[in-house]
Amino acid sequence: MADTQAGRSPSPAPQPPVAQTPGPRAAQFQKLFGDALNHTIRTCSYSKFSACFPTPATYASQTLNSVWQQITTKVEASAKKEFDDIMVERDVVAGLNELERLVAEARSRKERGVEAGEPPHTLAPERLYLAHLAPYLRQTEHELESELKRLQFENEELVEGVQGQREEAERLVGGLEAFIADLERANEMMSNEVDGSGVKREIVDIEHELRAAGREAKL
């Protein structure tokens, strides 16, 4: 009986819960997102933004700077919120932490020269489940990286679109100002012509001729 009990594999110890504090992979992934987002925001600097609006930049620089800050802040906050929602929805931190543990464990076994792992019947159900889940976690990591690149591309397109719209608005305002200036010059010229003595004299002469012709017709 004692020999039978000695030959049995020991019961597996309960696995500690996966920490929610980001491990090396999760921290690096979050840093990658932060760096990409900061690069996107820096692409639309105030100097580039204000160059699209020389007139407001000269006469209303504080207002233009406030508009620029509102746009960049909104883009940054929106991107961060969507990223955080994905991280929570997919439980990315816990998954990457577990992947980190599995990789470290496999590396340790390889360094010790252990060919075979622990007998499957000695593993806790959670470990077996996570072992099968590891490929999915790696795939999820790749998907998140692709999604991050897509968001970065869309954010850059959004910034370019906003700049394009601002440039178009500036061109329209410039054209309108030029049209108004032409109207003012034309009005000034018309006023000068009307006020000039030559036009008045011509009008008076025509009136005199019409009156003289009327008197002759009566005679």
Salt bridges, closest charged atoms under 4 A:
ASP35 OD2 - LYS31 NZ 2.83
GLU76 OE2 - LYS80 NZ 3.23
ASP85 OD2 - LYS81 NZ 3.07
GLU98 OE2 - ARG101 NH2 2.46
GLU100 OE1 - ARG25 NE 2.98
GLU105 OE1 - ARG101 NH1 3.01
GLU105 OE2 - ARG109 NH1 2.98
GLU105 OE2 - ARG127 NH2 2.63
GLU118 OE2 - ARG127 NH1 3.37
GLU143 OE1 - ARG90 NH1 3.68
GLU145 OE1 - HIS142 ND1 3.97
GLU147 OE2 - ARG150 NH2 2.30
GLU154 OE2 - ARG150 NH1 2.25
GLU168 OE1 - ARG171 NH2 2.44
ASP182 OD1 - ARG185 NH2 2.02
